[in-house]
Amino acid sequence: MNNYFQAYPLYLKASDIMDALQVSKTKAYEILQRPDCPTVTLGKSKRVHRDKFFEYIVSLEGKTLPA
């Protein structure tokens, strides 16, 4: 995985996704709610492993997410 990604915490939260993808808070939460996003639920919070998240994003290349 790219060294750029190593700057992010091991488990990403919505604010990390906002920063990495330059998206709104709403869009970051929508991504975390997608059934195909590899999240871990901790109580009411969702997190996603950094490496799995960036692999997931790359797998979406060429696809359009619903608005």
C-alpha positions, 0 to 999 in steps of 0.5 A: 500500500502507498506510503501516503496511506500510512499517515492515516490511523489503522482504523479510519473513522468518518472524519478520516474518510472525509480528509482522504477522499475530500468528501462531505461528512454526509458522503463519508457516512454514506460510504460507511453505511454501504453493505459492501464497505468492510466496516467494523462496528464498535458500539454505535461507531463504524470504523474501517481498516485503513488498508481494506478501505483503500483497497475497497475504494480502488475496487470502485474505480470506474463505478458511480456511487449513488448521489 
